[in-house]
Amino acid sequence: MKKILFVLAFLTSSTAGAIGWNNPIEGICAGEYRVITTLGSGQGDLQIENDQDFFGLASIGITPTVGVWQVELRYSHFDGSGVSVDQYGINFKVDFSLACDVQCLYWMAGWNYGEFDVDTVEQHGFVFLVDDHDERSYWNAGVGYRYNWTDDLDTSLEYNYNDIDRVAGVDLGHLRTWTLNLSYRF
């Protein structure tokens, strides 16, 4: 029985140590990680409509102090002429150089859940009335350029491709977005 208790105590202590070592909350308190918030505004182009419409985003994430990568929870909104989308997702960003000092290029990929409000769709000069709501999940990928003004503040220009595909019985294709973002690290 003593051997079993010893093994359980040993495993529990090493697990507790590993949890403490990998705990991002402790990492934030120790200054190893920082919370990053981002606001962005720009334009989106839905493939089926081929119009430039409003696109905005807000996110909160976590990044190491050196800022090489970032994981963020993101909300974004696209408001087209006949289609509007509320997207909720998770994004991963990684710097190409793995050593971003003042300016850098980065790539990103993520997974989104979208709530779609499809009123009308214009295709080949004809307007089709759909008037439907739908939900689906899809992936996104993109690239960006970031300029760090200070250790806490940066701006970035992002291009993102969202593979929406078929929603409410209509093939919407993809949503391409360009945004100018302002980020602050806490």
N, C-alpha and C positions, 0 to 999 in steps of 0.2 A: 504494500500500500504506500509506503514511503517513496518508493521509486516512481510510482504512478503520480503521486502528488508533486514530486520533484520535476518530472517531465512536464506536467500541466503548468506548474509555476514558471518553468523555464520558457515554455512556448508562449504563455500569456505575457510575460515580461518582454520578450523579444517582439511580440506583436504590438504591444503598447508602445515600445520604442519606435517601431517602424511607423505606426500611426502618427506619433508625435513628430517624427522626422518629415513625413510627407504631408502634414497638416497645413493647408494653405493659409488658414487663419493665423497660425503661429508664424508662418512665413511673412505675412503682411505685417504683423506686430514686430518682427525682427528686421524688417526692411528689405527682405529678399524679394518680395512680390509687391506690386502696387495695383490698386484699383484704377481702372481707366474708364472714363465716360466719353462718349462721342455723340455729336449732333452733326447731321449732314443734310444738305439740300441739293437738288439737281433735277435732272430730267430722266424720264424713262421712255422707252420705245417698245411697245407691244407689237410683236411681229405681224399679227393679223390686221392691225389698224395702221401701222407704219406712221404714227404721229408722235411728235415730241410732247410729252405731258409731264406734269409735276411728279416728283419722287422725293420723299423725305425719309430720314432714318434717325433712330436714337438707339444707343447701345450702352451696356455696362459690361465690363470684362475684367480680366486679371492678366497681368503681364509681369515678367521678372523685372527687376530694377534695371537691368541692362537693356531690356526692351527688344530682345531678339524674336520673341513670339508673343502671340496674344490669343486668348480664348474669350469670346464675347457672346452674350445673349443679346439678340438684336430684334428690334421692332422696326418695320418700315411700312410705308404707305405709298401706293401708286394710285393716282386718280386720272384715269383716261377719259375720253369723251363718252364711251359707253360701258367701260369696264373699270371697276375699282377693286383694289386688292389690299388687304391688311395681312402682312407677313410677320410671323414670329419664328425665329430660328436661332441656331447656334452656328458661329463662324470660327474658323481657325485661320490665323494670319501668321506667316513666317517670312522673315526678311531673307532675300536672296543671298546677301553677303554674310549673314549670320553675325554681323558686327555693325549695327546701325548707329552711327554717331550723330551727324547733323542731318544728312539726307540719305534716303535709301529707297530701293524698290522692294516690294513685297508681293507675295501671292496669297490668295485666300481660297478657302473652300468651305462649304457648309451645307446644312440641311434646313429646309424651311417648311413651315406649315402655313398654308395660305387660306384665307377666307375671301371668297370672290363674290362680287355683286355684278352680274352680267346683265345689263339692260338691253343694249343694242350692240350689234357688231356690223361694221362696214367692211365689205369685201367686194372687190372688182366694181366699185361704184354703186353697189346696192347696199341698203341698210336692212338688216334682219333684226326683228324684235325677238329677243330671247327671254328677258325678264325672269331670271332664275338666280338662285344663290347656291353656291357649291363650296366644298372644302377639299383640299388635297395637300399632299406633301410632295416635295421635289428638291433637287439638289441645286446648288449654285457654285460658281467658281469665278474668280476674278483676279485682277492685278491692281496695284496701286503705287503711288509715289508719295512719300512722306517727308516733310521738312520739319525738323525739331527746332523750334524757336528757343526754347529753354528745356531744362530737364523735365518740366511739368506740362508744357504746352506744345502742341504740334498741329499742323494742318496737313491734310492729305487730299489727293485727287484719286478717286477710285472708279474703275470700270468693273461691272459685275454682270454676269450672265446667269439668268434664272431659267431653268428648263421646265416651264409650266406644262406644256403639252395640252391635253384635252381636259376641259372644264365645262360643266353644264351642257354636255353634248356638242361642244364646239371646240375645234382644235385651235387654241390661241397661239400656239407655237412657243416662243421664248420671250422673255422680258429682259431687255438690255438696259442698264442704268449707268449714268455718269453722275457722280456726286462730289461736291467739295465739302470736306469734313473738318470739324474743329474738335480736337481731343484734349482732355485734361487728365493728368495722372495725380491721384491722391496718395 
